[in-house]
């Protein structure tokens, strides 16, 4: 007797289930890859990791809440010719070399706060683009009653003119006290320039914060033995010892004695 074997059809339920299982596995794999690509959340209380864009620190803008080219409003032309000193002692700024100590003082009647001025000075002088970056000296602000190597003053234009004249310097331009100056152990910042910047910076629309950094670095540079310099070539960044308050001499404004992580200077004049 011939036995006829019938071909048995596959179970249709499995035929339909296999594509569904494949779709589910693909979806789960996609979710896993997405999860692995996301940064894990830090534990409670932990500081977030810095992003690559923020790995290079930006110098804090401690001078102004906003950053205009110049401030508006009248500037006192004269004060009481007495000074209030920033309180306390600052940290040592720098990496190597002897420590030079300085005080910070603001003329009474100038409507400026000594401690705020001190914060601006320390922020500038503590920047690695400033003089400490050469690793030849360190700086530290001390209180008004402590001994120091020099004093940084913020004074109204009339008082600044008298203080500079006592050191043999005439800061007038077109008959009016205009620039800042340095005399023996005294760095004297003209309040007019501190609030109004200077013509070359205003014309170039450079923020007032940058001019303030320049004038601190320039006048402290004199205290550290630096003389005036020329622009190295037209269109280059101006060395900080160029008299940028009066003229850029063909350069563009630049506020620091270091550039590209090395000292930056021009020919002496």
C-alpha positions as MATLAB code, in Angstrom:
seq = 'XXXXXXXXXXXXXXXXXXXXXXXXXXXXXXXXXXXXXXXXXXXXXXXXXXXXXXXXXXXXXXXXXXXXXXXXXXXXXXXXXXXXXXXXXXXXXXXXXXXXXXXXXXXXXXXXXXXXXXXXXXXXXXXXXXXXXXXXXXXXXXXXXXXXXXXXXXXXXXXXXXXXXXXXXXXXXXXXXXXXXXXXXXXXXXXXXXXXXXXXXXXXXXXXXXXXXXXXXXXXXXXXXXXXXXXXXXXXXXXXXXXXXXXXXXXXXXXXXXXXXXXXXXXXX';
ca = [
       0.000    0.000    0.000;
       1.369    3.355   -0.960;
       1.477    5.833    1.848;
       0.936    9.423    0.773;
       2.658   11.980    3.078;
       1.001   15.323    3.119;
       3.183   18.456    3.414;
       2.340   20.186    6.694;
       1.970   24.011    6.396;
       3.996   26.079    8.925;
       2.258   27.704   11.827;
       1.189   31.151   10.539;
       1.457   32.654   14.042;
       5.265   32.290   14.020;
       5.479   33.683   10.504;
       3.805   36.879   11.702;
       5.680   37.042   15.021;
       9.242   36.975   13.628;
       9.130   40.405   11.887;
       7.550   41.905   15.008;
      10.356   40.519   17.199;
      12.967   41.952   14.803;
      11.330   45.382   14.938;
      11.309   45.307   18.751;
      15.022   44.364   18.885;
      15.945   47.185   16.481;
      14.015   49.713   18.554;
      15.634   48.538   21.809;
      19.112   48.733   20.235;
      18.414   52.312   19.110;
      17.349   53.345   22.607;
      20.494   51.808   24.089;
      22.737   53.681   21.627;
      20.921   56.959   22.373;
      21.310   56.423   26.109;
      25.029   55.694   25.805;
      25.562   58.844   23.735;
      24.094   61.088   26.437;
      26.418   62.293   29.237;
      25.597   60.768   32.572;
      24.107   63.143   35.104;
      26.447   64.100   37.967;
      25.576   62.880   41.444;
      23.665   65.298   43.659;
      25.892   68.159   44.806;
      28.627   67.452   42.248;
      29.866   70.247   40.003;
      29.120   69.701   36.302;
      32.060   68.884   34.059;
      33.187   71.819   31.914;
      32.417   71.688   28.231;
      35.300   71.929   25.740;
      34.256   75.474   24.867;
      34.655   76.560   28.496;
      37.960   74.778   29.154;
      39.876   78.027   28.552;
      39.034   80.416   31.397;
      37.752   83.831   30.481;
      39.101   86.691   32.595;
      36.313   87.898   34.868;
      34.807   91.276   34.125;
      34.913   92.742   37.593;
      34.982   96.382   36.502;
      31.482   97.014   35.208;
      28.094   95.350   35.235;
      27.842   96.287   31.576;
      30.681   97.032   29.180;
      30.105  100.350   27.398;
      32.751  102.236   25.449;
      32.562  105.023   28.032;
      30.314  106.025   30.913;
      27.747  108.784   30.654;
      27.272  111.595   33.122;
      29.532  114.226   34.686;
      32.910  113.291   36.163;
      34.153  115.219   39.226;
      37.030  117.448   38.164;
      38.419  117.748   41.682;
      38.013  115.895   44.952;
      39.171  116.393   48.524;
      42.826  115.535   47.778;
      42.730  112.936   50.534;
      42.480  109.202   49.900;
      40.676  106.183   51.256;
      42.436  102.824   50.982;
      41.074   99.437   50.006;
      40.767   97.249   53.063;
      42.278   93.863   53.785;
      45.047   92.031   51.988;
      44.817   90.356   48.598;
      46.307   87.035   47.587;
      49.763   86.784   46.044;
      49.463   87.153   42.258;
      51.945   85.283   40.108;
      54.043   82.175   39.883;
      57.685   83.000   40.605;
      60.039   85.796   41.572;
      60.139   88.306   44.419;
      56.891   89.707   45.793;
      56.235   93.416   45.314;
      53.472   94.761   47.528;
      51.169   97.618   46.628;
      48.279   99.581   48.120;
      45.190  100.839   46.315;
      43.733  104.252   47.139;
      40.808  106.310   45.809;
      40.397  110.056   46.219;
      37.563  111.092   48.487;
      34.964  113.034   46.528;
      35.538  111.031   43.342;
      32.381  108.935   43.856;
      34.430  105.744   43.441;
      34.717  102.871   45.904;
      38.267  101.861   46.947;
      37.432   98.169   47.239;
      35.781   98.068   43.807;
      38.787   99.819   42.288;
      41.074   97.345   44.073;
      39.110   94.421   42.589;
      39.626   95.836   39.094;
      43.339   96.358   39.694;
      43.870   92.866   41.102;
      41.845   91.244   38.330;
      44.093   92.923   35.748;
      47.453   92.397   37.453;
      46.553   88.799   38.325;
      45.830   87.879   34.707;
      48.513   85.655   33.092;
      48.594   88.110   30.164;
      49.841   90.784   32.560;
      53.333   91.273   34.018;
      53.179   88.274   36.337;
      52.997   85.999   33.293;
      56.712   86.616   32.676;
      57.413   84.703   35.917;
      59.883   87.347   37.039;
      57.861   88.810   39.903;
      54.779   88.377   42.010;
      52.434   91.074   43.275;
      50.270   91.422   46.347;
      47.864   94.128   47.484;
      48.115   95.085   51.144;
      46.035   97.312   53.410;
      46.482  101.033   53.849;
      48.353  100.752   57.150;
      50.880   98.193   55.873;
      54.267   98.913   54.274;
      54.317   98.641   50.487;
      56.589   99.123   47.492;
      54.185  101.394   45.621;
      50.623  102.764   45.681;
      48.056  102.796   42.873;
      45.864  105.897   43.113;
      42.583  106.778   41.400;
      42.359  110.576   41.429;
      40.276  113.337   39.855;
      41.951  115.090   36.962;
      42.979  118.180   38.965;
      44.464  116.094   41.765;
      46.135  113.764   39.271;
      47.688  116.786   37.533;
      49.074  118.099   40.826;
      50.434  114.690   41.878;
      52.060  114.098   38.494;
      53.497  117.633   38.396;
      55.073  117.016   41.811;
      56.963  114.171   40.132;
      58.002  116.337   37.183;
      55.343  115.152   34.713;
      52.860  117.280   32.766;
      49.735  115.263   31.922;
      47.915  118.063   30.139;
      46.682  117.731   26.575;
      45.337  120.912   24.958;
      45.519  122.610   28.320;
      43.517  120.044   30.309;
      44.825  117.260   32.570;
      44.291  114.239   30.351;
      46.611  111.280   30.802;
      47.565  109.173   33.805;
      51.142  108.895   35.041;
      53.678  107.174   37.248;
      56.036  108.949   39.625;
      58.374  107.386   42.170;
      56.423  104.598   43.925;
      53.145  106.136   42.728;
      50.873  104.947   39.930;
      48.254  107.670   39.343;
      45.143  106.858   37.291;
      43.175  109.854   36.033;
      39.477  109.526   36.919;
      38.493  111.092   33.582;
      40.187  108.261   31.713;
      38.829  105.635   34.110;
      35.275  106.706   33.312;
      35.533  108.137   29.817;
      38.303  106.029   28.207;
      40.542  107.760   25.635;
      39.949  109.021   22.094;
      41.738  106.168   20.211;
      39.789  103.510   22.138;
      36.476  105.331   21.782;
      37.033  105.757   18.034;
      37.746  102.020   17.734;
      34.642  101.250   19.856;
      36.738   99.248   22.333;
      34.901   98.508   25.627;
      35.844  100.623   28.625;
      36.892   97.501   30.547;
      39.661   96.917   28.004;
      40.919  100.486   28.277;
      40.998  100.160   32.053;
      43.084   97.008   31.731;
      45.416   98.864   29.387;
      45.942  101.906   31.612;
      46.635   99.763   34.696;
      49.121   97.587   32.832;
      50.780  100.607   31.191;
      51.312  102.680   34.322;
      52.299   99.697   36.476;
      54.695   98.807   33.647;
      56.452  102.124   34.275;
      56.687  101.254   37.972;
      58.323   97.963   36.947;
      60.940   99.796   34.879;
      59.350   99.773   31.417;
      59.666  102.752   29.070;
      57.503  103.898   26.173;
      57.521  101.840   22.971;
      56.551  102.228   19.335;
      54.097  100.289   17.146;
      56.006   97.392   15.505;
      54.081   97.631   12.224;
      50.885   99.185   10.945;
      47.801   97.157   11.842;
      49.573   95.103   14.518;
      48.401   94.916   18.123;
      49.812   97.845   20.072;
      52.385   96.902   22.719;
      51.094   97.925   26.132;
      53.892  100.492   26.574;
      52.733  102.457   23.518;
      51.042  105.655   24.740;
      47.693  104.367   23.513;
      45.800  107.018   25.478;
      47.131  109.607   23.027;
      47.793  107.638   19.821;
      47.958  104.055   18.605;
      50.811  105.018   16.233;
      49.322  102.861   13.459;
      48.559   99.843   15.652;
      45.223   98.596   16.965;
      44.328   98.688   20.678;
      45.781   95.977   22.891;
      45.759   95.985   26.692;
      48.384   93.425   27.740;
      52.179   93.074   27.988;
      51.945   89.436   26.854;
      50.461   87.944   23.686;
      50.293   84.362   22.423;
      51.680   83.223   25.774;
      54.923   85.212   25.520;
      56.126   88.784   26.172;
      54.966   91.271   23.563;
      56.853   94.539   23.103;
      57.874   97.121   20.525;
      60.964   99.200   19.922;
      61.708  101.695   22.686;
      61.269  105.398   21.969;
];
